[in-house]
Amino acid sequence: MISAMMKAKQITEGLGQEYIIFTADQQLYQVAFHVIRENQALFSNVHLQLGGMHFLVSYCGCIRTLMAETGMVEIQSVPFGGVLKMISGMKLP
């Protein structure tokens, strides 16, 4: 992971960019976060970002936790068949 981040840093700095935006899925985000944390001086201009779909899945998981046992699933399952999969945070129809 550190070699990929170094390559991204070299390329973007070579193009004159001051900041590097590194987009990753959840697993790579966690690894990249720890790499940046351990090498703060080297990667001070790198900004991590979750990929759009992973951000959405995490958001759905939060909604599922907040709305647990409120009856929302039962109400929305009638008109929207994919609600159970959607709020599980695992699959989006």
N, C-alpha and C positions, 0 to 999 in steps of 0.2 A: 504494500500500500504506500509506503513512504517513497518508493521509487516512482510510482505513478503521480503522486502529489508533487514530487520534485520536477518531473517532466512537465506537468501542467504549469508549474511556477515558472520554469525556464521559457516555455512557449509564450505564455501571456506577458511576462516581463519583456521578452524579446520583441513583442508587438507593441510595447509601450503602455500596457495596461497597468494601472497602479494597484488594483485589487483583483483578486482571483476568486471567482464564484465556483465552488466545487459542489455539484449536485450528485446525490447518491441515494440508493435505497436504504432502508433502515439498518441493515447489517453493516454495510460499508460506511454509513454515516457514523455509527458507533466506533468503528475502527479508526476512521479519519479523525473523529473527535479526540480520541486518546493520543493519536500521533501528533496532532496540533498541540494538545495540552502538554505533552512531553517535550516538544520542540517549539516553544512559544516564540522565541526570537527568530527562528528560521521561517515560521509560517504565520507571522503576525498580520500579513495582508491577505490571508486566505479566509474566505467566509463560506461556511458550510450551509447547505440547503437540502432539505428532503425533496425528493422527486414529487411531482404533483399528485400522482396516484397514491403514493405512500402517505402523503400528508392527508389526503381524503380518507383513506382507510383508518388512520389514527384518529381523525376527527369523528368518524362513525363509531369507533370504539369508545370514545369519550361520551358521545351521546347515549350509546347503549348503557354505559355505567350510570350516567345521570338519570336516565329515564327508566331504569329497571323497576319492574313491578308497578308501573303507573297505568298499565292497560293500553299504552300506545301501540304495542305490537298487535294486540287483538283487534283494535280499531282499524289500523292501517292494513292489516293482512287481508281484509275483505276486498277493498278496491285495488290494492297493489300487491300482487302475488310475490314479488321479490323482496318484501320488507324483511322477512326473517333472515335472508342471506345478507342483505345490505347492513342491517344493524349488528350483525354478528361481527362485523369488522374484518371478515375473511374474504368474502366474495361480493362483487357488485354485479347485478344483472345487467 
